[in-house]
Amino acid sequence: MVDEAPRVLVVDDDPDVALLVKTVLERRGGCIVDIAEDGRVAIERMTEVRPDVVVTDIEMPGLSGLELLAELRRTSPNVPVVVMTAHVSVEYAVSALRAQADEFLTKPLDNARLIEVVTRLAAEGRRRREEGRPKEIVLAIGAHPDDVEIGVGGLLAAHAHAGDAITILTLSRGARGGDAESRQGESLAAADMLGARLFVKDLVDTEISGGGATVRLIEEVVQEIQPTIVYTHSGHDRHQDHRAVSEATIVATRRVGTVACYQSPSATIDFRPTRFVRIDQYLDQKLRLLERFQSQTANRDYLEPEFVTATARYWSRFGGGKAVEPLEVVRETAEFVGAHELTRRES
């Protein structure tokens, strides 16, 4: 995912310097830049921002740049850190390097050098993070065939690329929306493309309940695969099956640390995502997944490539890039795949 825009946290108590670095990196380096006015604020923002690179001044009140660096090496060892200072002394350089800075830059900054260093270290940081990232066990739950692929097809492709184990649970065979056998075969083809395991249950289409049998079916799969991340329908949806599956999933996955709800074409205006996953490089794969559902493409406008692409492009206004899948996060303890591609929607 190194072709995505690098995310940088700039830490400097001088607002003019911070703004200059931000402007250079955004306009000339194509970066997404956040600013922290001191070291303590930077530590607080690390979890929220999840930067690819930290660029910090040395001399700051409260928590110096070298103290910040020491703390980052303890809490975020895979994040590269660039130290910058106006003092061009050997002592400063040695101190920074001994504190394990990845690069040392002097002020006034050479803009070309700044961009080169940040771009290179962003790629290195992402490589470190992927290598150190534990593999996730992903469970994606939908009421009908193609629900999961419409909602998080790009994100599932990203999980597959990262080597995560993927299971898709479809709770009905979608008989009301077409031939059940055909739809099941299409689901198998899509799962095969992702390298995913597929469970297809036989609840009655349009009559799925939010408790009882639905909860038990989901609990059985959860017990078998022990997922670390679950994706399911949002409760903010006009379709009764989608609402029921959302309700049942939240109950059945109460011991799973990370649960997030995806958008369906029938979602209401109350769908309020809090995470926006950039799927720029996975949009084409999502479209290929949806092509597997040939029995639906003739009479479902929302499966048309132009519609899917336009929807992903709309959400990019919040998540950046060119294509995004939105999520309502119910619980979050595990880190989402490609976490550097995620951003909060500002209130």
Summary of the structure (lengths in Angstrom):
residues: 347
radius of gyration: 22.7
end to end distance: 27.9
largest distance: 74.7
contacts: 1220
relative contact order: 0.12
helix: 47%
strand: 20%
